[in-house]
Amino acid sequence: MVEVAVTSEGERVALGIMNAQQALSLPKNIDIEISHPDHEAGATDTFIDREELKERTSRDI
C-alpha cells in the first residue's frame, strides 16, 4: 500500500491510499508523488516518483 499525493500551491496534498497497481494506473498527465513502499503509507515523508515505483514493483513480481 502506498499514499499518492500531488503538490498544490506548494503543499503536498494526499489523493489517497492505494495499492501500487492503482497508483501506476493513474493518468500520466497527473504529476504524482508516491510514498516509499518500504514505509507506512500515510505516515512517511519519504516519497518516490512513478518510475521508481514501477521499477520496484517489477522487481517484486
FENVENRA-V102653 format. One record per residue. PHI is phi in radians with two decimals (NA if undefined). Layout:
<<PHI> <PHI>>
This chain:
<<NA> <-2.35> <-1.72> <-1.88> <-2.40> <-2.16> <-1.77> <-2.31> <0.92> <1.40> <-2.11> <-1.35> <-2.10> <-1.24> <-1.56> <2.67> <-1.73> <-2.65> <-1.41> <-1.06> <-1.11> <-1.11> <-1.08> <-1.25> <-1.54> <-1.11> <-0.93> <-1.21> <-1.38> <-1.62> <-1.44> <-1.98> <-2.08> <-2.20> <-1.10> <-1.05> <-1.13> <-1.47> <-2.06> <-1.26> <-1.08> <1.49> <-2.20> <-1.98> <-1.88> <-1.74> <-2.08> <-2.22> <-1.67> <-1.01> <-1.11> <-1.15> <-1.09> <-1.06> <-1.10> <-1.14> <-1.26> <-1.23> <-1.30> <-1.42> <-1.36>>
